Amino acid sequence: MSRPKRVRAAVSVATVWTSPDSPRPLDEPALRHPAAITEWLAAMTVKDKLDLFGGNRIQTQLLYGTEAIAAEESGEWVKVFIPEQSTRKEGAGYPGWVPRRQLAEASDEAAADRWAEVVAPRALLSLRSQNAAIELSFLTRLPVIEETKDGVMVDTPDGAGFLPKDQVRISGCPASSGTEAEHAGQRLVRQGMRFIGLPYLWGGMSSYGYDCSGFAYSMHKSQGILIPRDASDQAVQGQMVERDRLEPGDLLFFAYEEGKGRVHHVGIYAGDNRMLHSPDSEGCIELVELNGYKLAKEHCVSRRYW
């Protein structure tokens, strides 16, 4: 049996669709190479965004350079599994379909031991071979070729590229400055605060837009902690925490039927009885008081991963 083919996302954000038939005509900007994510999001109404969920269109997203396993091809589409996004849906990683044009074969450099990770909300990657630039999302991670005085040369699906030093961290360094007394939960909350006001996006896994579990996943990843991709999976792993033992960085889960039904939402406990979360397609990332919050009666369990 031949080895599974390794691929990498070759656009700033590759949206992973439920099937090749899932995209609508208005989603065309998200299917391009390069992907026009800002244009796509700006053109969608709230109704259009709600249909991404209601129409079961989007599964998740891949950041530029992220590795996946190509499992199947159908015309101009490739079915992939994403190993770093764990899910009960598939042991090999989160499944879905990506346009072939948005993928590139994974290079040997993808197994490098030094990485540059974007810590700015967005970072501009300059591509030498194409005399072009790509705006990258927070947490985009690329293998380091060499460090220079002003930045970092990285290996990308489009050849060597340059990232400014103040917009990245090299693997092994902390994701953000802070006091030694801070624990990882406090640090991930502080990272999340930077994105207050960012609009919600169903399936979103980038600093162009997060869904609730994508936001929780990404803020943990900023601290080197990988958790499951979906809220329903996040709610059954990690360490259970009682309400009176909550600390910043713990995850709060909400379920239908006043907490007895299916888990449908997750937020990050921010301390002082507040929650940081990405609420829904009509809202933006926000910090809310838990007392009196509309979902308060649906809180079902809290988990800690840090």
matplotlib code that plots the C-alpha trace (Angstrom):
import matplotlib.pyplot as plt

x = [0.0, 1.4, 2.0, -0.8, 0.1, 1.0, -0.1, 0.0, -2.4, -1.1, -3.4, -3.6, -6.7, -8.1, -11.7, -12.5, -15.9, -18.4, -18.5, -17.4, -21.1, -21.1, -19.9, -22.4, -21.7, -21.0, -18.3, -16.1, -13.6, -12.8, -12.1, -9.5, -5.7, -4.8, -7.9, -9.7, -10.9, -11.5, -13.5, -15.5, -16.4, -17.2, -19.7, -21.7, -24.8, -25.8, -28.2, -25.4, -23.2, -26.0, -26.4, -22.8, -24.0, -27.7, -26.6, -23.9, -21.4, -18.1, -16.3, -13.2, -10.2, -6.5, -3.9, -1.2, 1.4, -0.6, -0.1, -3.0, -3.4, -4.9, -7.2, -9.4, -9.7, -12.9, -12.4, -10.8, -11.3, -9.3, -10.6, -8.2, -7.7, -6.1, -4.0, -3.6, -7.3, -8.5, -12.1, -14.3, -15.5, -12.2, -9.2, -6.8, -7.9, -10.6, -12.1, -13.4, -12.9, -10.5, -10.1, -7.0, -5.6, -5.4, -3.1, 0.6, 2.7, 4.4, 8.1, 10.9, 11.4, 7.9, 9.7, 12.0, 12.7, 12.6, 9.4, 8.3, 4.8, 2.8, 2.0, 0.7, -3.0, -1.9, 1.5, 2.7, 4.8, 7.0, 7.7, 11.0, 10.3, 7.0, 7.7, 4.4, 3.0, 0.4, -1.3, -1.1, -3.3, -2.3, -0.7, 0.4, 3.4, 6.2, 9.6, 12.6, 15.4, 17.4, 17.1, 18.3, 18.8, 15.3, 13.3, 13.1, 13.4, 10.8, 10.0, 6.5, 4.4, 5.4, 9.2, 11.3, 9.6, 10.4, 8.5, 9.3, 10.9, 8.5, 5.5, 6.7, 8.1, 10.6, 9.6, 10.4, 9.8, 6.7, 3.7, 3.5, 5.3, 4.0, 5.0, 6.5, 3.6, 1.1, -0.1, -0.9, -4.6, -4.1, -1.8, -4.4, -7.1, -4.8, -4.2, -7.9, -8.6, -6.7, -9.5, -12.5, -14.6, -13.6, -16.8, -17.8, -17.4, -18.9, -16.0, -13.6, -10.0, -8.2, -7.9, -10.2, -13.0, -13.4, -16.3, -16.7, -14.7, -12.2, -11.5, -11.0, -8.8, -6.6, -6.1, -4.9, -2.7, -1.1, 0.3, 1.4, -1.6, -3.5, -7.1, -9.9, -11.4, -15.1, -16.9, -18.6, -15.2, -13.6, -16.3, -15.4, -11.6, -9.3, -9.7, -13.2, -13.4, -16.1, -17.8, -16.2, -12.7, -12.7, -9.6, -8.9, -8.4, -10.8, -13.4, -17.2, -19.6, -23.2, -25.9, -29.5, -32.3, -30.8, -27.5, -28.9, -28.8, -26.3, -23.3, -23.6, -21.3, -18.0, -16.4, -13.2, -13.5, -11.8, -11.9, -14.2, -17.3, -16.7, -16.5, -14.6, -16.2, -17.1, -20.9, -22.8, -23.0, -24.7, -22.0, -18.3, -15.8, -16.8, -16.3, -19.5, -20.7, -21.9, -24.6, -27.7, -26.1, -28.6, -27.0, -26.3, -28.9, -27.3, -23.9, -23.2, -19.5, -16.2, -12.8, -9.2, -6.4, -3.5]
y = [0.0, 3.4, 6.0, 8.6, 11.8, 14.7, 18.2, 21.7, 24.6, 26.9, 29.9, 32.2, 30.4, 27.3, 26.7, 23.0, 22.2, 19.4, 18.3, 19.7, 20.8, 22.8, 26.2, 28.7, 31.2, 33.9, 31.7, 32.0, 34.4, 31.8, 29.2, 31.2, 31.0, 33.2, 33.1, 36.5, 35.9, 39.6, 40.1, 36.9, 37.9, 41.5, 40.4, 38.1, 39.2, 37.7, 35.4, 34.2, 33.5, 31.6, 29.4, 28.2, 26.3, 25.8, 24.4, 22.2, 23.8, 24.3, 21.9, 23.8, 25.8, 25.3, 28.0, 28.6, 25.8, 23.5, 19.9, 17.5, 14.1, 13.8, 10.8, 11.1, 13.2, 14.2, 16.5, 19.7, 18.8, 16.8, 15.2, 15.8, 14.8, 17.3, 15.4, 18.4, 19.0, 15.9, 14.8, 11.8, 12.0, 10.5, 9.1, 10.4, 14.0, 16.5, 15.6, 17.7, 18.9, 21.6, 22.9, 21.3, 24.7, 25.6, 22.7, 21.9, 18.8, 18.9, 19.4, 17.7, 21.1, 20.6, 18.2, 20.9, 21.3, 25.2, 27.0, 30.7, 31.2, 34.4, 36.1, 39.4, 39.4, 39.4, 39.3, 40.1, 37.3, 38.5, 35.9, 36.3, 34.2, 35.9, 39.4, 39.2, 39.2, 37.2, 38.4, 35.5, 34.8, 34.6, 31.2, 30.5, 28.3, 27.8, 26.1, 28.4, 28.5, 31.1, 34.1, 37.5, 40.8, 42.1, 38.9, 35.2, 33.4, 30.6, 27.7, 28.0, 26.2, 29.1, 28.9, 30.9, 33.8, 36.6, 37.5, 40.5, 39.5, 41.4, 39.5, 36.0, 33.8, 31.0, 27.6, 27.2, 30.9, 32.0, 33.2, 36.4, 38.4, 38.2, 37.7, 34.5, 34.2, 33.8, 30.3, 29.2, 29.8, 33.4, 33.8, 32.3, 34.6, 37.6, 36.4, 36.0, 39.6, 40.8, 39.6, 41.2, 42.7, 40.1, 38.8, 35.2, 32.8, 29.3, 26.8, 29.7, 28.9, 32.1, 35.7, 36.6, 35.0, 32.2, 30.1, 29.3, 26.1, 27.4, 30.3, 28.1, 25.7, 28.5, 30.3, 27.1, 26.4, 29.8, 28.3, 25.1, 23.2, 21.1, 20.3, 18.8, 20.9, 20.8, 21.8, 18.5, 16.7, 19.4, 18.9, 15.3, 15.6, 17.6, 17.9, 18.6, 21.7, 22.6, 26.0, 27.3, 26.2, 28.0, 29.8, 32.0, 29.8, 27.1, 26.2, 26.6, 24.4, 24.9, 22.3, 22.4, 21.5, 23.6, 21.7, 18.2, 17.9, 18.3, 20.6, 23.5, 26.3, 26.9, 29.9, 30.7, 31.6, 35.0, 35.4, 37.6, 35.6, 36.7, 34.7, 35.4, 33.8, 34.0, 33.9, 33.4, 34.6, 37.8, 38.7, 39.3, 38.0, 39.5, 39.6, 39.0, 38.7, 35.2, 36.4, 36.9, 35.8, 34.3, 30.8, 30.7, 28.0, 25.8, 25.6, 21.9, 21.3, 23.1, 21.6, 22.6, 21.7, 23.9]
z = [0.0, -1.0, 1.7, 2.1, 0.2, 2.4, 1.3, 2.7, 2.5, -0.3, 0.5, 3.5, 4.7, 3.0, 3.9, 4.3, 2.9, 3.7, 0.0, -3.4, -3.8, -0.6, -1.8, -3.1, -6.0, -3.4, -1.9, -5.0, -3.5, -0.8, -3.5, -5.4, -5.4, -3.7, -1.5, -1.1, 2.5, 3.3, 0.1, 0.8, 4.4, 3.5, 0.9, 3.2, 5.0, 8.4, 6.5, 4.3, 7.3, 9.1, 6.0, 6.4, 9.4, 8.4, 5.0, 6.6, 4.2, 6.1, 8.4, 9.4, 8.0, 7.3, 7.8, 5.1, 5.3, 7.6, 6.7, 5.9, 4.4, 0.9, 1.0, -2.1, -5.3, -7.2, -10.2, -8.9, -5.3, -2.7, 0.4, 3.3, 6.9, 9.2, 11.9, 14.2, 14.4, 16.3, 16.2, 16.9, 13.3, 12.0, 13.7, 11.0, 11.6, 10.8, 7.3, 4.5, 0.9, -0.4, -3.9, -5.5, -6.4, -2.7, -1.9, -2.5, -1.9, 1.5, 1.2, 3.3, 5.0, 6.6, 9.0, 10.2, 14.0, 14.0, 13.1, 12.8, 14.2, 13.5, 16.8, 15.4, 14.5, 10.9, 9.3, 5.8, 4.1, 1.3, -1.4, -3.1, -6.2, -7.1, -5.9, -4.1, -0.6, 1.4, 4.5, 7.0, 10.0, 13.7, 14.4, 10.9, 11.3, 8.8, 8.8, 9.4, 6.8, 8.5, 10.8, 9.7, 11.5, 10.5, 10.2, 9.3, 6.0, 5.9, 3.7, 2.2, -0.4, -2.7, -2.1, 0.3, 2.0, 4.5, 7.7, 9.9, 13.2, 15.4, 13.9, 14.7, 17.4, 16.8, 18.2, 21.9, 22.8, 24.7, 22.7, 24.5, 27.2, 30.7, 34.3, 35.4, 37.9, 35.0, 34.1, 30.6, 31.2, 32.0, 29.0, 26.6, 28.0, 27.3, 23.8, 23.3, 24.5, 21.5, 19.2, 20.9, 18.1, 15.5, 13.8, 14.3, 11.3, 11.4, 10.9, 11.3, 12.4, 11.6, 12.7, 9.9, 11.9, 14.5, 15.6, 19.3, 19.4, 16.8, 19.1, 22.1, 20.1, 18.7, 22.0, 23.5, 20.5, 21.1, 24.3, 22.7, 23.9, 21.3, 22.2, 20.1, 17.3, 18.2, 21.4, 21.8, 21.8, 24.0, 26.6, 27.3, 27.5, 29.7, 33.5, 34.8, 37.0, 39.5, 39.2, 42.4, 41.3, 37.9, 36.9, 33.8, 30.8, 31.8, 29.2, 29.8, 27.9, 27.2, 26.1, 25.0, 27.4, 30.2, 30.1, 29.7, 25.9, 23.2, 23.7, 21.3, 22.6, 24.4, 26.0, 27.9, 31.5, 31.9, 35.7, 37.9, 36.7, 33.0, 29.8, 26.6, 23.6, 19.9, 20.2, 16.9, 13.3, 14.3, 16.8, 17.5, 20.0, 23.3, 27.1, 29.0, 32.6, 33.3, 35.8, 33.7, 30.5, 28.1, 28.1, 31.9, 32.6, 29.8, 31.4, 31.7, 32.4, 32.6, 31.5, 31.9, 29.4, 30.6]

ax = plt.figure().add_subplot(projection="3d")
ax.plot(x, y, z, "-o")
ax.set_aspect("equal")
plt.show()
